[in-house]
């Protein structure tokens, strides 16, 4: 599998609060993860890097190629929960980190499947036969309003609260994690952003 990553500060903030990592777990398995620190909160850059480190270390240390799909899913969810606990604990212990949090989206691509886990509004997409499919659901205020039929997607795109997320790693002591498993086919391209 070929893979690459890129992160830029962008045009709005002076500090890049994104973090990403791509790890080859074995010859046929790649883990890709992106965290986007909460820009309006203190220490979003610390939260994103801490979450990446903990998440990747947990997956790298626990992953085995002989795992069942259910075990892989449980591993990814547990790794997110460990990252959440670690970020939350740091925010609780140190005043300068109070309120910090980050989104997290990751894909473990192996064999015939891609297991995708997410919290927040960072996304995973698959491009197949010219069709781009969003794999994850945003955990944001406007996404919730769109799902309830209270906003259209066009209204959500320019809504003044479009950056308010409803779930993040590190902001609460417990976390709900979304999981999706997608079939892989030759020629698929995956975007984690």
C-alpha positions in Angstrom: 0.0 0.0 0.0 1.2 3.5 -0.8 0.5 6.2 1.7 1.4 9.8 2.5 0.3 12.7 4.7 0.4 16.4 4.9 -0.5 19.0 7.5 -0.6 22.8 7.1 -1.4 25.6 9.6 -4.0 27.1 7.2 -5.0 30.7 6.9 -7.0 31.3 10.1 -4.8 30.3 13.0 -1.1 31.1 13.8 -0.6 27.6 15.3 -1.1 24.2 13.7 -3.3 22.2 16.0 -3.4 19.1 13.7 -1.5 15.9 14.1 -1.3 12.9 11.9 0.5 9.6 11.9 0.8 6.7 9.4 2.2 3.4 10.7 2.8 0.2 8.9 1.9 -2.5 11.4 3.0 -5.3 9.1 3.5 -5.9 5.4 -0.2 -5.8 4.7 -1.6 -3.4 7.4 -1.5 0.3 7.6 -2.8 2.5 10.4 -3.6 6.1 9.6 -4.8 8.6 12.2 -5.6 12.3 12.2 -6.4 14.5 15.2 -7.5 18.1 15.0 -7.1 20.0 18.3 -10.0 22.2 19.2 -9.0 25.6 17.9 -11.0 27.6 20.3 -9.8 25.8 23.3 -6.5 26.0 25.2 -3.7 23.6 24.2 -5.5 22.0 21.2 -2.1 21.3 19.7 -1.1 19.4 22.9 -4.4 17.4 22.9 -4.0 16.3 19.3 -0.4 15.2 19.7 -1.0 13.4 23.0 -4.1 11.6 21.6 -2.1 10.5 18.5 0.8 9.2 20.6 -1.4 7.2 23.0 -3.7 5.9 20.3 -0.9 4.8 18.0 1.2 3.2 20.8 -1.8 1.2 22.0 -2.7 -0.1 18.6 1.0 -0.8 17.6 1.6 -2.7 20.9 -1.6 -4.7 20.8 -2.3 -5.4 17.1 -1.7 -8.9 15.8 -2.4 -10.0 12.2 -4.3 -13.1 13.5 -7.0 -10.9 15.2 -10.6 -11.3 14.2 -12.5 -8.3 12.8 -14.3 -8.0 16.1 -11.0 -7.9 18.0 -9.7 -5.2 15.6 -12.8 -3.1 16.2 -12.5 -3.6 20.0 -8.8 -2.7 19.9 -9.5 0.6 18.0 -12.3 1.6 20.3 -10.1 0.8 23.4 -7.3 2.8 21.9 -9.6 5.8 21.5 -10.8 5.4 25.1 -7.3 5.3 26.4 -6.4 8.4 24.4 -9.5 10.1 25.8 -8.6 9.2 29.4 -5.1 10.4 29.0 -6.0 13.8 27.5 -8.8 14.3 30.0 -6.5 13.4 32.9 -3.9 15.9 31.7 -6.5 18.6 31.3 -7.8 17.9 34.9 -4.3 17.9 36.4 -2.8 21.0 34.8 -4.6 24.3 34.7 -2.8 25.4 31.5 -4.5 22.4 29.7 -8.0 22.8 31.2 -10.6 22.4 28.5 -8.3 21.0 25.9 -9.7 18.4 23.4 -9.3 17.0 19.9 -11.1 15.2 17.2 -9.8 11.8 16.1 -10.3 9.7 13.0 -8.4 6.6 12.2 -8.4 3.8 9.7 -6.8 0.4 10.1 -6.5 -0.9 6.6 -5.7 -4.6 6.2 -6.7 -7.6 4.1 -10.2 -7.1 2.7 -11.4 -4.4 5.2 -10.8 -1.0 6.4 -11.9 -0.5 10.1 -12.6 3.2 10.7 -13.1 4.8 14.1 -14.0 8.5 14.8 -14.9 11.1 17.4 -15.7 14.7 16.4 -15.8 16.1 12.9 -12.6 14.8 11.3 -13.6 12.5 8.5 -12.8 9.4 6.5 -13.7 9.0 2.8 -13.3 6.3 0.3 -12.9 7.0 -3.5 -14.0 4.0 -5.6 -14.8 4.1 -9.3 -14.9 7.9 -9.3 -17.4 8.0 -6.5 -16.4 9.7 -3.2 -18.2 8.2 -0.1 -18.0 9.8 3.4 -17.5 6.9 5.8 -17.8 8.8 9.1 -20.6 10.9 10.5 -19.7 14.3 12.0 -20.3 14.8 15.7 -21.2 18.5 15.4 -24.1 20.7 16.2 -24.9 21.4 12.5 -24.6 17.7 11.5 -27.1 16.8 14.3 -29.5 19.5 13.0 -29.1 18.2 9.4 -29.8 14.6 10.6 -33.0 15.9 12.4 -34.1 17.8 9.3 -33.8 21.2 10.9 -31.1 22.4 8.5 -30.2 21.6 4.9 -26.6 20.7 4.1 -26.3 24.1 2.4 -27.5 25.9 5.5 -25.1 23.9 7.6 -22.2 24.9 5.5 -22.5 28.6 6.4 -24.2 28.3 9.8 -22.5 30.5 12.4 -22.1 27.5 14.7 -20.7 25.1 12.1 -17.5 24.6 14.1 -19.2 23.5 17.3 -18.5 19.8 17.9 -20.6 17.6 20.2 -18.0 15.0 20.9 -14.3 15.3 21.4 -11.4 13.3 22.8 -10.4 14.6 26.2 -13.3 16.8 27.2 -15.2 14.3 29.3 -14.1 11.3 31.4 -16.1 8.8 29.1 -16.5 8.9 25.4 -18.8 7.4 22.7 -16.8 6.1 19.7 -18.2 5.5 16.2 -17.0 2.5 14.3 -17.4 1.5 10.7 -16.0 -1.4 8.7 -15.8 -1.1 4.9 -14.9 -3.7 2.3 -11.6 -2.9 0.4 -11.3 -3.4 -3.3 -8.4 -3.0 -5.7 -8.0 0.6 -6.7 -9.7 2.1 -3.6 -8.3 5.4 -2.3 -8.8 6.4 1.3 -8.7 9.9 2.7 -8.4 10.6 6.4 -8.8 14.3 7.1 
